[in-house]
Amino acid sequence: MNFGAVLCAVAGLGLLVAAVREGSVVHRLRRNGVHTWGLVVDNVRTTDRDGPKWVPVIAFTDRLGYRVEFSPRAQGTGMGLATGRQVEVVYLAQNPQVARVRMGRHVVGPVVFLAFGGLVFLGTGVLIAVTG
């Protein structure tokens, strides 16, 4: 079997597993999540292979009165949040670090992106295996 096909299949399966895990978190948040309001307290500059980008840092107070800060998992163009903006947050009461901004693009976006990427890699692996 072609090494490229195997590599694409493994990458695709890895992305699909990540999509299922993220979907599981989203499902738990929808069923058992605690809703509150958070504030975008900062935008931190990070750099990856695509260059520099700004990642929002959101702070909220959990049910026990502790301040929790997190950055959304969905990042990139169109995902930014202005410093000082108030946003709705949903988190797990037993683990407040598992929190998401309660916006479709921040909750469902990562699941869709991971699943789509996984399917593209799997499809490419199949195409390489069939034609190569």
Phi, psi and omega per residue, in radians:
M1 nan 2.584 -3.096
N2 -1.219 2.334 -3.134
F3 -1.074 -0.669 3.127
G4 -1.081 -0.695 3.124
A5 -1.136 -0.737 3.131
V6 -1.142 -0.766 3.135
L7 -1.070 -0.779 3.105
C8 -1.122 -0.714 3.135
A9 -1.119 -0.742 3.125
V10 -1.129 -0.776 3.113
A11 -1.088 -0.748 3.123
G12 -1.084 -0.782 3.119
L13 -1.133 -0.673 3.097
G14 -1.074 -0.763 3.112
L15 -1.165 -0.655 3.102
L16 -1.174 -0.661 3.070
V17 -1.102 -0.749 3.104
A18 -1.095 -0.668 3.109
A19 -1.132 -0.712 3.120
V20 -1.155 -0.733 3.109
R21 -1.083 -0.807 3.132
E22 -1.146 -0.673 3.072
G23 -1.094 -0.642 3.087
S24 -1.118 -0.742 3.094
V25 -1.092 -0.789 3.129
V26 -1.067 -0.726 3.120
H27 -1.077 -0.790 3.106
R28 -1.106 -0.687 3.114
L29 -1.131 -0.682 3.125
R30 -1.186 -0.628 -3.108
R31 -1.447 -0.748 -2.980
N32 -2.139 0.071 -3.039
G33 -1.215 2.608 3.069
V34 -1.705 2.237 -3.125
H35 -1.680 2.393 3.093
T36 -2.703 -3.127 3.089
W37 -1.905 2.465 3.091
G38 -2.167 2.957 -3.127
L39 -2.226 2.325 3.062
V40 -1.305 1.885 -3.030
V41 -1.644 -0.280 -3.106
D42 -2.893 2.820 2.945
N43 -2.218 2.018 -3.044
V44 -1.700 2.342 3.122
R45 -1.440 2.198 3.063
T46 -2.183 2.841 3.126
T47 -2.307 2.340 3.018
D48 -2.331 -2.884 -3.074
R49 -1.136 -0.334 3.109
D50 -1.563 -0.026 -3.141
G51 1.855 -2.961 -3.093
P52 -1.298 2.608 3.044
K53 -2.653 2.860 -3.130
W54 -1.885 2.242 -3.113
V55 -2.017 2.159 -3.135
P56 -1.245 2.565 3.024
V57 -1.995 2.154 -3.061
I58 -1.977 2.348 3.128
A59 -2.056 2.445 3.045
F60 -2.578 2.928 3.105
T61 -1.884 2.193 -3.131
D62 -1.382 -3.137 -3.073
R63 -1.112 -0.397 3.137
L64 -1.567 -0.016 3.119
G65 1.581 0.112 3.127
Y66 -1.495 2.485 3.065
R67 -1.396 2.298 3.135
V68 -2.162 2.338 3.061
E69 -2.093 2.464 3.086
F70 -2.657 2.858 3.024
S71 -2.013 2.436 3.141
P72 -1.079 2.572 3.102
R73 -1.270 -0.576 3.113
A74 -1.410 2.045 -3.122
Q75 -2.350 2.757 3.103
G76 2.216 -2.956 -3.103
T77 -1.037 2.276 3.119
G78 1.442 -0.022 -3.108
M79 -1.822 -0.058 -3.091
G80 -1.178 2.692 3.083
L81 -2.302 2.284 -3.079
A82 -1.216 2.478 3.064
T83 -1.044 2.352 -3.112
G84 1.645 -0.168 -3.134
R85 -1.337 2.423 3.076
Q86 -1.631 2.314 -3.106
V87 -2.313 2.629 3.060
E88 -1.392 2.394 -3.091
V89 -2.177 2.504 3.006
V90 -2.173 2.364 -3.092
Y91 -2.512 2.855 3.083
L92 -1.515 2.239 -3.075
A93 -1.019 -0.676 -3.104
Q94 -1.401 -0.211 3.139
N95 -2.632 1.410 -3.072
P96 -1.062 -0.326 3.104
Q97 -1.196 -0.341 3.041
V98 -1.519 1.498 -3.082
A99 -2.288 2.647 3.093
R100 -2.401 2.587 2.968
V101 -1.235 2.284 -3.044
R102 -1.468 1.231 3.042
M103 -2.365 2.475 -3.107
G104 -0.897 -0.769 -3.095
R105 -1.179 -0.392 3.136
H106 -1.673 -0.403 -3.118
V107 -1.654 -0.914 -3.060
V108 -1.560 -0.489 -3.085
G109 -0.907 -0.874 -3.139
P110 -1.083 -0.637 3.128
V111 -1.119 -0.837 -3.122
V112 -1.112 -0.776 -3.127
F113 -1.073 -0.810 3.139
L114 -1.133 -0.768 -3.139
A115 -1.122 -0.764 3.127
F116 -1.086 -0.799 3.109
G117 -1.061 -0.714 3.105
G118 -1.082 -0.754 3.128
L119 -1.166 -0.645 3.097
V120 -1.106 -0.800 3.126
F121 -1.132 -0.757 3.107
L122 -1.087 -0.754 3.100
G123 -1.071 -0.709 3.102
T124 -1.140 -0.716 3.099
G125 -1.072 -0.755 3.105
V126 -1.112 -0.754 3.141
L127 -1.076 -0.739 3.109
I128 -1.129 -0.732 -3.125
A129 -1.141 -0.685 -3.104
V130 -1.301 -0.745 -3.064
T131 -1.535 -0.350 -3.054
G132 -1.719 nan nan
